[in-house]
Each structure stands twice: as C-alpha cells, then as structure tokens.
Amino acid sequence: MSDSLITNGNNPVPWDSRTRRRLKLRELDILMTVIRAGGMRKASEHLHMSQPAVSKAIADLERTLGVSLLDRGPQGIEPTQYGRTLLKRSVAVFDELKHGVQDIDFLADPEAGELRIGSSAAQAEGIVLAVIDRLSRRYPRVVFHVVQGGTLAQYDELRERRVELGVVRLFGTATADDVEEEVLFEEPMLVVAGTENPWAHRRKIKLAELVGEPWACPSAGTMMNSLLIETFRASGLEPPRATVYIDAPNMRIRLAATGRFLAVIPAGFLGSPAKHAAIKTLPVELPATHGPIGIIRLKNRTLSPLAELFIECAREVAKPLAKKK
C-alpha cells in the first residue's frame, strides 16, 4: 500500500507504517459503540469498561488520525464528519473480518455456518423458502436468518451490513451504484378466490366485473399496491377499495379460501396446485404487476461461501420459473 495521505484540512496524516501500527481495531470498536450509544457512559457499560478507559481510547484514536472524531455537547455525543466517515469504513472492516472468520469455519466444516438474507414477505414465503429447504437438507447444521422488509428497506439492510444478500422484487427505482442486481425470473401477480366463490367457476372474467368485490390486497402505500392501482387505472377503471390490506401473502390466501374475498398473490408464492387446494386462480390478467424477482448484493463485497451456495441454488430453483411466460 502506498504512503498516501489522510487529509484533515491543515494537517495531512500520512498512511504509513507508523499509522498502520498505531491504528487499533479495539479503538475502532470503541468508537463505533460510543457513536451508537450516544455517550461515553452508556458505551462503557456496554463494553464493560471504565469511562476513563473509553475516553482514553477515543483520544488515542483522534491523536493517531490527527482529527476530532466526536463533538461533545449537552445533548450527548455526535460524530464529526471525520467520525461519520470512519464509522462507515469501520462497519465494512468489521463485517469483512467477521466473514473471514465465518469463511474459515465453513471451510473447516462445510456443513456449518450462518447466512443473513433480506427478503420481501412474498419472496420469503416463495423462492427463499424453496432455497432454504434445499440447502438445509444438504447442510442440516447451517443457520439461516431471514430479515423481512420491502425492496427499499433491503437496500438499507445491505448497506448497513445487516444482511449479506437480498431476494426482492426489482422495481428499478432503487438501483444504485453500490448495489448489484441479478434477475432470476419474471413474476406476475394473480387474482385468486376460494373454490366455493362463484367467481372460481367462471371461464372468462373481465377486470371491470371484479371492481365491486371484497378484496384482500397488499398494504396501502407499498409498491405492490401501487402497481395494482396502476393496472386498474390503465384499464380505465377505478381501483377497488380493499376490505383488508395486509402484506403477508399467506393471510391473503387464507382470506380468499373462506370464499368471501378475492386476493392478489405473487405467482411464485403459490407453488404446486396441491399446496393451496382451497383457492383457484381466476382467468383475469394484471399486466402492470409483472416484474422481475432478483438477488441484490453490495458491489465490491466478497460473499461468503454459504452466500455463494445460496445464490447458486436460487438460480437452479428459478430456472423453471424463468421459462414460464
């Protein structure tokens, strides 16, 4: 590594062997804890250290870098612009170190390990569930953590290193320079009804006929609900006012199975017909709801072997879905 400079305005700090020797991971960890706790006292309790020891570690770090990392005021502690920059990089440093240790564990024992996956509710119960089922049969001691949330929320989860990858519906608006997307398959939304519902026995249905029916829809304000509204308006129709708004596809399916509601469900969530024998897909198109399902990951972040296995398995599971029109 070259002896480039860390600049703090008037006092450039050389990134040389001396700086590398003096910069300690423990001090970075203490800085991260102080910033997140909002004060020295809370940080010292969390770290099981004395408050003077915490203060000394921060002072040593500031002395090494030649900049002030924290602003101390009556409302507590806030990071300076230098502190925020170092915090962002420190999160990445500790994340890479953690993955390094996990990689060693996995290489020493390929049947063990942990993986954190971000997912929307629909994908968690669809392709993510299918992939986990396959991998857990091959690696029964692997632990999977599924963090649910919308597409935009999963981008934040990636950047904060709380998940290693995400499986979401890709809307395009969330694309950023630091995130890499891989499309797995295209997925439409379907309208379903219980087998006892009169609409389940119709061979031809126009969207306009369903406007006045009781609906179970994705939550108001979500992207999926916006796409549903767009579908009706594109057909010159006022969107239906749903009786129930709920993100969980399973709940919408169960409401439809009562025979009283029509529900909107991602096609990939339904799986085999036998899995949801109490409902039937209605012969009506929702064209504006078709969209790509894919994997998102941070660029320039080395994935763990387990994450690579997950992605490889997801591609296999998605193959038959990608072939469907």
C-alpha positions in Angstrom: 0.0 0.0 0.0 1.4 3.4 -1.0 2.1 6.1 1.6 -0.9 8.3 0.6 -2.3 11.0 2.8 -5.3 11.1 5.1 -6.1 14.8 4.9 -7.8 16.8 7.7 -7.6 20.2 6.2 -4.3 21.8 7.5 -2.9 18.6 9.0 -2.4 15.8 6.5 -1.8 12.4 8.2 0.4 10.0 6.2 -0.9 6.5 5.8 2.4 4.9 6.6 3.7 2.0 8.6 3.6 4.1 11.8 -0.1 4.9 11.3 -0.9 1.3 10.5 0.8 0.1 13.6 -0.9 2.7 15.9 -4.5 2.2 14.5 -6.1 -0.4 16.6 -9.2 -2.5 15.9 -10.2 -2.2 19.6 -10.2 1.6 19.3 -12.4 1.4 16.2 -14.8 -0.9 18.0 -15.0 1.5 21.0 -15.6 4.5 18.6 -18.5 2.6 16.9 -20.0 1.7 20.3 -19.7 5.3 21.6 -21.4 6.7 18.5 -24.2 4.2 18.5 -24.7 4.5 22.3 -24.7 8.3 22.1 -22.3 8.8 25.0 -19.3 7.5 26.9 -21.1 6.3 29.9 -23.6 4.1 28.0 -20.7 2.8 25.8 -18.6 2.0 28.9 -21.5 -0.1 30.4 -22.0 -1.9 27.1 -18.2 -2.6 26.7 -17.8 -3.5 30.4 -15.0 -0.8 30.6 -14.5 2.2 32.8 -15.5 5.5 31.3 -11.9 6.9 31.6 -10.7 3.9 29.6 -13.2 4.6 26.9 -12.3 8.3 26.8 -8.6 7.4 26.5 -9.2 5.0 23.6 -11.1 7.7 21.7 -8.4 10.3 22.5 -5.6 7.9 21.3 -7.5 7.3 18.1 -8.0 11.0 17.4 -4.3 11.6 18.2 -3.3 8.9 15.7 -5.5 10.3 12.9 -5.0 14.0 13.8 -8.7 14.9 13.6 -11.6 15.3 16.0 -13.9 12.4 15.7 -16.6 13.4 18.2 -18.5 16.6 19.1 -19.2 16.6 22.8 -22.2 18.8 23.9 -25.0 19.0 26.4 -27.2 16.7 24.3 -24.6 14.0 24.2 -22.1 12.9 21.7 -22.4 13.3 17.9 -19.8 12.1 15.3 -18.0 14.8 13.3 -17.7 14.5 9.6 -14.5 12.6 10.2 -16.1 10.4 12.7 -19.0 9.6 10.3 -16.6 8.7 7.6 -14.5 6.5 9.9 -17.7 4.8 11.2 -18.8 3.9 7.7 -15.5 2.3 6.9 -15.2 0.6 10.3 -18.5 -1.1 9.7 -17.1 -2.5 6.5 -13.9 -3.5 8.2 -15.5 -5.5 10.9 -18.0 -7.0 8.5 -15.2 -8.3 6.3 -13.3 -9.7 9.4 -16.4 -11.4 10.6 -17.0 -13.0 7.2 -13.3 -14.0 7.2 -13.8 -15.9 10.4 -17.0 -17.4 9.2 -15.3 -18.5 5.9 -12.6 -20.3 7.9 -15.3 -22.0 10.0 -17.2 -23.0 6.8 -14.1 -24.3 5.1 -13.2 -26.3 8.2 -16.7 -27.6 8.4 -18.8 -27.1 5.2 -22.0 -28.3 6.9 -22.0 -25.4 9.4 -22.3 -21.7 9.2 -24.8 -18.8 9.2 -26.3 -16.7 6.5 -28.4 -13.5 6.8 -30.8 -13.0 3.9 -33.0 -10.0 3.3 -36.4 -10.6 1.6 -39.8 -9.2 1.0 -42.7 -11.1 2.6 -43.8 -12.7 -0.7 -40.3 -13.9 -1.6 -39.6 -15.1 1.9 -42.5 -17.5 1.6 -41.7 -18.3 -2.1 -38.3 -18.7 -3.6 -36.4 -18.0 -0.4 -38.3 -20.8 1.4 -37.6 -23.2 -1.5 -33.9 -22.4 -1.5 -33.6 -22.8 2.3 -35.5 -26.1 2.1 -33.0 -27.5 -0.4 -29.9 -26.2 1.4 -31.0 -27.2 4.8 -31.4 -30.8 3.6 -27.9 -30.8 2.3 -26.4 -28.8 5.2 -28.6 -29.5 8.3 -26.5 -27.5 10.7 -26.4 -24.3 8.7 -28.4 -21.4 10.3 -30.4 -19.0 8.1 -31.6 -15.6 9.3 -34.3 -14.1 7.1 -34.9 -10.4 7.6 -38.2 -9.3 6.0 -38.9 -5.9 4.6 -39.7 -4.1 1.3 -37.2 -3.6 -1.5 -36.1 -0.2 -0.5 -35.6 -1.3 3.1 -33.4 -4.2 1.9 -31.1 -1.8 0.2 -30.6 -0.2 3.6 -30.1 -3.5 5.2 -27.3 -4.3 2.7 -25.5 -1.0 3.2 -25.6 -1.4 7.0 -24.2 -4.9 6.6 -27.2 -6.4 8.4 -27.8 -8.9 5.6 -25.3 -10.4 3.1 -27.8 -10.5 0.1 -31.4 -9.8 -0.6 -34.1 -11.5 -2.7 -36.7 -8.9 -3.7 -38.9 -7.7 -6.5 -36.8 -5.3 -8.5 -38.6 -2.0 -9.3 -35.7 -0.1 -10.9 -36.2 3.0 -8.8 -34.0 1.5 -6.0 -31.0 0.8 -8.3 -27.8 2.4 -7.0 -24.1 2.5 -7.9 -23.1 0.5 -4.9 -25.7 -2.4 -5.4 -25.5 -5.2 -7.9 -28.8 -6.8 -9.2 -29.3 -10.2 -10.8 -32.7 -11.0 -12.3 -33.8 -14.6 -11.5 -37.3 -14.6 -13.2 -40.3 -12.5 -14.1 -43.3 -12.8 -11.8 -46.9 -11.6 -12.3 -49.4 -11.0 -9.6 -52.5 -13.2 -9.8 -56.1 -12.9 -8.6 -57.3 -15.8 -6.6 -60.6 -16.8 -5.0 -61.8 -19.7 -2.8 -63.1 -22.8 -4.6 -66.5 -22.0 -3.1 -66.6 -18.5 -4.5 -68.8 -18.1 -7.6 -66.0 -16.4 -9.5 -63.9 -19.6 -9.2 -66.3 -21.3 -11.7 -66.1 -18.7 -14.4 -64.1 -19.3 -17.5 -63.9 -15.7 -18.7 -63.7 -12.7 -16.4 -63.3 -9.0 -17.2 -61.4 -6.9 -14.7 -64.2 -4.4 -14.6 -66.5 -7.1 -13.2 -64.4 -7.5 -10.1 -64.1 -3.9 -9.0 -67.0 -4.0 -6.6 -66.0 -7.3 -4.9 -64.4 -7.5 -1.4 -60.6 -7.6 -1.9 -57.6 -8.6 0.2 -54.7 -6.5 -1.2 -51.1 -5.7 -0.4 -50.8 -2.9 2.2 -51.7 0.6 1.1 -48.6 2.7 0.2 -46.5 -0.3 -0.8 -45.1 -0.6 -4.3 -47.1 -3.7 -4.9 -50.3 -1.9 -4.1 -49.3 1.0 -6.3 -48.8 -1.5 -9.2 -52.3 -2.9 -8.6 -53.8 0.5 -8.7 -51.9 1.3 -11.9 -53.4 -1.9 -13.5 -57.0 -0.8 -12.9 -56.4 2.8 -14.0 -54.6 1.6 -17.1 -57.9 -0.2 -18.0 -59.9 2.9 -17.3 -61.2 1.6 -14.0 -61.3 3.0 -10.5 -59.2 0.7 -8.3 -61.2 -1.4 -5.8 -61.3 -0.3 -2.2 -59.9 -3.4 -0.4 -61.7 -4.8 2.7 -58.3 -6.0 4.0 -54.9 -4.6 3.4 -52.1 -6.9 4.6 -48.5 -7.6 3.4 -48.4 -11.3 4.3 -49.5 -13.4 1.2 -50.4 -16.3 3.5 -53.1 -14.2 5.2 -54.5 -13.0 1.9 -54.7 -16.6 0.7 -56.5 -17.7 3.8 -59.0 -14.9 3.4 -59.6 -15.9 -0.2 -60.0 -19.6 0.9 -63.0 -18.5 3.0 -64.9 -17.9 -0.2 -65.7 -14.3 0.7 -62.7 -12.4 -0.7 -60.7 -12.0 -3.8 -56.9 -11.8 -3.1 -53.9 -10.6 -5.0 -50.9 -13.0 -4.7 -47.5 -13.3 -6.3 -47.5 -16.2 -8.8 -44.3 -17.7 -7.5 -45.8 -17.9 -4.0 -48.5 -20.4 -4.9 -46.2 -23.3 -5.8 -47.9 -26.5 -6.7 -51.8 -26.6 -7.0 -52.0 -29.2 -4.2 -50.3 -26.8 -1.9 -53.2 -24.4 -2.0 -56.1 -26.6 -3.0 -58.7 -24.3 -1.3 -58.1 -21.5 -3.8 -58.3 -21.1 -7.5 -56.6 -18.6 -9.9 -59.1 -16.5 -11.7 -58.7 -16.0 -15.5 -58.0 -12.3 -15.4 -54.8 -10.5 -16.2 -53.0 -7.9 -14.1 -50.3 -6.9 -16.7 -48.9 -3.9 -14.9 -48.0 -6.1 -11.9 -45.5 -8.2 -13.9 -42.0 -7.6 -12.6 -38.5 -9.1 -12.1 -37.6 -11.0 -9.0 -33.9 -11.0 -8.3 -30.9 -11.0 -5.9 -29.3 -7.8 -4.7 -25.8 -7.6 -3.2 -23.3 -4.9 -2.4 -20.7 -4.4 -5.1 -17.0 -4.9 -4.0 -18.1 -7.0 -1.1 -16.8 -10.5 -1.1 -19.6 -13.0 -0.4 -19.2 -15.9 2.0 -19.1 -19.5 0.6 -22.5 -20.0 2.1 -23.9 -17.0 0.3 -22.4 -18.2 -3.0 -24.1 -21.6 -2.4 -27.4 -19.8 -1.7 -27.2 -17.8 -5.0 -26.3 -20.9 -7.0 -29.2 -22.8 -5.5 -31.6 -19.8 -6.2 -30.6 -19.9 -9.8 -31.5 -23.6 -10.0 -34.8 -23.1 -8.3 -35.6 -20.1 -10.6 -34.9 -21.9 -13.9 -38.4 -23.4 -14.3 -40.0 -20.1 -13.2 -37.9 -18.2 -15.7 -39.2 -20.4 -18.5 -42.8 -19.7 -17.8 -44.4 -16.9 -19.7 
